[in-house]
């Protein structure tokens, strides 16, 4: 696809077009994660699944998604997000469509695991793209905008997916949502380029990004260095990084309740009709959307005003994690309005805390951003494994209250990790890497397609 290069002295704004495409990626990503929640009541009836089996189905995605975060981060560092995202989008969407043909527990479980395999590199890729395309002072806002795709997309998609499931059945739901992702994966391949290879960006915008801390250059050394186990040891050896890893698990705990059990909670445990639950379930996602945007804009605003990075970045996250504990209030009310109020308040807090990826950009060793993001999302992704499964066991006697308390307790733990482990917000200095040794390259060398 031939695109004329920009030729003027005023900085172009190509980075915002890239951000819009990234937003769409995230919407599709979370649509294919959460459609199982919309379909779950019908699936459990048609396939005769118990609550424990349903918990395993919900967690299947997280098993492979979490385990492949580190390899996914390495792939992003080596091949670049253009190739990795294209393959991932098309492949996970194909696995999603195939779920419409599942015949029982085993096939559905396997296909959910396959979806997790191919979605695994997506968030390390997101962070790599934002680190390349945005200066530090705009990065929290950029992260907030693309992360908001998981909330605003689901807020508007929840009623639509519910209506679609009612119209064409849960099998048709998977086929349609999978088809959308495969089409967009093709568009992404022709659209995305790294700043050093994009023909619409001019030198003024490139300099603006680079002078603000964005990594706009690709490796030209002739070969990408091979992966070394000491790189993993490096990103696991810092207390500061463990603070954000554990905090991400806590953020994921609330998120995965809403992505998996929430519609079932409303329908089966609180007696709200299926169609009504589809509309009510959109309200917490809108609240989370408001939280993430407020968090990103406020955090970057404080940085521009000279407030320390520790206050500007950590305050929204800690406040949000503490606010997410309000989910426990739903145990003490019975009216649908009050139940949704506490769910909205909790998910608003979760949204407020969801700029956590800014800490990967700010804290990780500069040459291991992708790998640090992989470890970060691996530990956060463990929430997708354990939270739905633990909830399945906690609710098997028909009482959801202990599960709600459990989610709140994890939120408190996440806040404490940011308070006591993260400390000063500054880039970690590598300990285990020989300065003379070649490091993981930012992109695969001599690869103009990234």
Secondary structure in CASP SS format (residue, H / E / C, confidence):
PFRMAT SS
TARGET T0000
AUTHOR 0000-0000-0000
METHOD secondary structure of the structure
MODEL  1
X C 1.00
X C 1.00
X C 1.00
X C 1.00
X C 1.00
X C 1.00
X C 1.00
X C 1.00
X C 1.00
X C 1.00
X C 1.00
X C 1.00
X C 1.00
X H 1.00
X H 1.00
X H 1.00
X H 1.00
X H 1.00
X H 1.00
X H 1.00
X H 1.00
X H 1.00
X H 1.00
X H 1.00
X H 1.00
X H 1.00
X H 1.00
X H 1.00
X H 1.00
X H 1.00
X H 1.00
X H 1.00
X H 1.00
X H 1.00
X H 1.00
X H 1.00
X H 1.00
X H 1.00
X H 1.00
X H 1.00
X H 1.00
X H 1.00
X H 1.00
X H 1.00
X H 1.00
X H 1.00
X C 1.00
X C 1.00
X C 1.00
X C 1.00
X H 1.00
X H 1.00
X H 1.00
X H 1.00
X H 1.00
X H 1.00
X H 1.00
X H 1.00
X H 1.00
X H 1.00
X H 1.00
X H 1.00
X H 1.00
X H 1.00
X H 1.00
X H 1.00
X H 1.00
X C 1.00
X H 1.00
X H 1.00
X H 1.00
X H 1.00
X H 1.00
X H 1.00
X H 1.00
X H 1.00
X H 1.00
X H 1.00
X H 1.00
X C 1.00
X H 1.00
X H 1.00
X H 1.00
X H 1.00
X H 1.00
X H 1.00
X H 1.00
X H 1.00
X H 1.00
X H 1.00
X H 1.00
X H 1.00
X H 1.00
X H 1.00
X H 1.00
X H 1.00
X H 1.00
X H 1.00
X H 1.00
X H 1.00
X H 1.00
X C 1.00
X C 1.00
X C 1.00
X H 1.00
X H 1.00
X H 1.00
X H 1.00
X H 1.00
X H 1.00
X H 1.00
X H 1.00
X H 1.00
X H 1.00
X H 1.00
X H 1.00
X H 1.00
X H 1.00
X H 1.00
X C 1.00
X C 1.00
X H 1.00
X H 1.00
X H 1.00
X H 1.00
X H 1.00
X H 1.00
X H 1.00
X H 1.00
X H 1.00
X H 1.00
X H 1.00
X H 1.00
X C 1.00
X C 1.00
X H 1.00
X H 1.00
X H 1.00
X H 1.00
X H 1.00
X H 1.00
X H 1.00
X H 1.00
X H 1.00
X H 1.00
X H 1.00
X H 1.00
X H 1.00
X H 1.00
X H 1.00
X H 1.00
X H 1.00
X H 1.00
X H 1.00
X H 1.00
X H 1.00
X H 1.00
X H 1.00
X H 1.00
X H 1.00
X H 1.00
X H 1.00
X H 1.00
X H 1.00
X H 1.00
X H 1.00
X H 1.00
X H 1.00
X H 1.00
X H 1.00
X H 1.00
X H 1.00
X H 1.00
X H 1.00
X H 1.00
X H 1.00
X H 1.00
X H 1.00
X H 1.00
X H 1.00
X H 1.00
X H 1.00
X H 1.00
X H 1.00
X H 1.00
X H 1.00
X H 1.00
X H 1.00
X H 1.00
X H 1.00
X H 1.00
X C 1.00
X C 1.00
X C 1.00
X C 1.00
X C 1.00
X C 1.00
X C 1.00
X C 1.00
X C 1.00
X C 1.00
X C 1.00
X H 1.00
X H 1.00
X H 1.00
X H 1.00
X H 1.00
X H 1.00
X H 1.00
X H 1.00
X H 1.00
X C 1.00
X C 1.00
X C 1.00
X C 1.00
X C 1.00
X C 1.00
X C 1.00
X C 1.00
X C 1.00
X C 1.00
X C 1.00
X C 1.00
X C 1.00
X C 1.00
X C 1.00
X C 1.00
X C 1.00
X H 1.00
X H 1.00
X H 1.00
X H 1.00
X H 1.00
X H 1.00
X H 1.00
X C 1.00
X C 1.00
X C 1.00
X H 1.00
X H 1.00
X H 1.00
X H 1.00
X H 1.00
X H 1.00
X H 1.00
X H 1.00
X H 1.00
X H 1.00
X H 1.00
X H 1.00
X H 1.00
X H 1.00
X H 1.00
X H 1.00
X H 1.00
X H 1.00
X H 1.00
X H 1.00
X H 1.00
X H 1.00
X H 1.00
X H 1.00
X H 1.00
X H 1.00
X H 1.00
X H 1.00
X H 1.00
X H 1.00
X H 1.00
X C 1.00
X C 1.00
X C 1.00
X C 1.00
X H 1.00
X H 1.00
X H 1.00
X H 1.00
X H 1.00
X H 1.00
X H 1.00
X H 1.00
X H 1.00
X H 1.00
X H 1.00
X H 1.00
X H 1.00
X H 1.00
X H 1.00
X H 1.00
X H 1.00
X H 1.00
X H 1.00
X H 1.00
X H 1.00
X H 1.00
X H 1.00
X H 1.00
X H 1.00
X H 1.00
X H 1.00
X H 1.00
X H 1.00
X H 1.00
X H 1.00
X C 1.00
X C 1.00
X C 1.00
X C 1.00
X H 1.00
X H 1.00
X H 1.00
X H 1.00
X H 1.00
X H 1.00
X H 1.00
X H 1.00
X H 1.00
X H 1.00
X H 1.00
X H 1.00
X H 1.00
X H 1.00
X H 1.00
X H 1.00
X H 1.00
X H 1.00
X H 1.00
X H 1.00
X H 1.00
X H 1.00
X H 1.00
X H 1.00
X C 1.00
X C 1.00
X C 1.00
X H 1.00
X H 1.00
X H 1.00
X H 1.00
X H 1.00
X H 1.00
X H 1.00
X H 1.00
X H 1.00
X H 1.00
X H 1.00
X H 1.00
X H 1.00
X H 1.00
X H 1.00
X H 1.00
X H 1.00
X C 1.00
X C 1.00
X C 1.00
X C 1.00
X H 1.00
X H 1.00
X H 1.00
X H 1.00
X H 1.00
X H 1.00
X H 1.00
X C 1.00
X C 1.00
X H 1.00
X H 1.00
X H 1.00
X H 1.00
X H 1.00
X H 1.00
X H 1.00
X H 1.00
X H 1.00
X H 1.00
X H 1.00
X H 1.00
X H 1.00
X H 1.00
X H 1.00
X H 1.00
X H 1.00
X H 1.00
X H 1.00
X H 1.00
X H 1.00
X H 1.00
X H 1.00
X H 1.00
X H 1.00
X H 1.00
X H 1.00
X H 1.00
X H 1.00
X C 1.00
X C 1.00
X C 1.00
X C 1.00
X C 1.00
X C 1.00
X H 1.00
X H 1.00
X H 1.00
X H 1.00
X H 1.00
X H 1.00
X H 1.00
X H 1.00
X H 1.00
X H 1.00
X H 1.00
X H 1.00
X H 1.00
X H 1.00
X H 1.00
X H 1.00
X H 1.00
X H 1.00
X H 1.00
X H 1.00
X H 1.00
X H 1.00
X C 1.00
X C 1.00
X C 1.00
X C 1.00
X C 1.00
X C 1.00
X C 1.00
X C 1.00
X C 1.00
X C 1.00
X C 1.00
X C 1.00
X C 1.00
X C 1.00
X C 1.00
X C 1.00
X C 1.00
X C 1.00
X C 1.00
X C 1.00
X C 1.00
X C 1.00
X C 1.00
X C 1.00
X C 1.00
X C 1.00
X C 1.00
X C 1.00
END
